[in-house]
Amino acid sequence: MTPEPIYLDHNATTPPKPAVIEAMRPLLAVAGNASATHRAGRAARAAVERARAQVALCVNAGPQAVAVFTSGATEANNLALKGCGCERVLVSATEHASVLQARGDAETVPVLPDGLIDLVALDRMLEGNTRQTLLSVMLVNNETGVIQPVDKVMEIARKRGALLHCDAAQALGRVPVDIQKLGVDYMTLSSHKIGGPQGAGCLVMANCVSVAPQISGGGQEKNMRAGTENIAAIAGFGLAAELAVQDMAEYRKLAVLRDRVEAALKKIAPAVTVFGEDAPRVANTSMFALPGLAADTQMIALDLAGICVSNGSACGSGTVKASHVLKAMGAEEGVASCALRVSFGWNSTAADADAFIQKWAEIHQRTQRRASHG
Ligand code: PMP
């Protein structure tokens, strides 16, 4: 039997927690369309509404807020950016592709070398703004784990009369997420980044904003997202959100594993660069590069050893392209193409970190030997 892989790619997707799988199991087996008025339909509706309340509570959305379930964060981001009705859209340079590509006319706000948004540039871009504007800034970056100062972004947005969308797909369960405190208008969440199933997410709308539907059909989700709700996935998402918030203190201890990996790598090869190291980062993510040691060489060797990591944004379906996030942070193409991301999750152990360190040391040693033999 092949041994279980050592899975260090939790930012791409993290396995559903056992309690979530258990909660979903009965819902997969029953009929019941949440739009139907008979008892089976009402039971399905109750599951959806329970999940909606769970998710809203986890982000302190407040009584006025509306959460619309979608197929995931990609769809929620598209719904916000395309459906907000704003003439002008600004996105930070390190956003996920689903934000960057949602609007062809979006203007890009630069980031500083540590990955944090350039607040001075942002303020300047919005100076004298008179158009209806949406600004989209993520809370946590999926590649580097860098935490953006969304509160400061919010101050600028309000001062300049812009609405703010925040992609918090990588934030829930890792940092406190409080919509009312942040003041954001739109927030994106994703189930499969927090121990829920793949294929569910939501767009939370606060401050009485709404969106025009991007999928037409039935009037589901308050006429903002047509299509029969995925009951089991949505219920799993609701519970996962609750657990993610409950387990946050435990999750933050993953910093020990991340720091252990980073310290070990730097000891093996002092030229290792950790991206976003000087910025606030979430506990579970490390993106680093050793110039000269190509990411694909490492990926192949690690995969053969049963260790799953990523070379940047894993959503790119196997495409090997230097990360736009690192390029926006000013990394040279040659360095960016050596970048590897290790992301720990709720079931990671110290043994996982040690196995990675050991294998990486071997890869490094082998390439060093090869280089010295010309
Ligand atoms: N935003 C961010 C920050 C993400 O990390 C991801 C997933 N990599 C997405 C959006 C897309 O999420 P989903 O897979 O739920 O569509």
Boltz pocket constraint, residues with backbone or C-beta under 6 A from the ligand:
constraints:
  - pocket:
      binder: B
      contacts: [[A, 11], [A, 12], [A, 71], [A, 72], [A, 73], [A, 74], [A, 75], [A, 77], [A, 96], [A, 98], [A, 138], [A, 140], [A, 141], [A, 142], [A, 167], [A, 169], [A, 170], [A, 189], [A, 190], [A, 191], [A, 192], [A, 200], [A, 201], [A, 315]]
      max_distance: 6.0
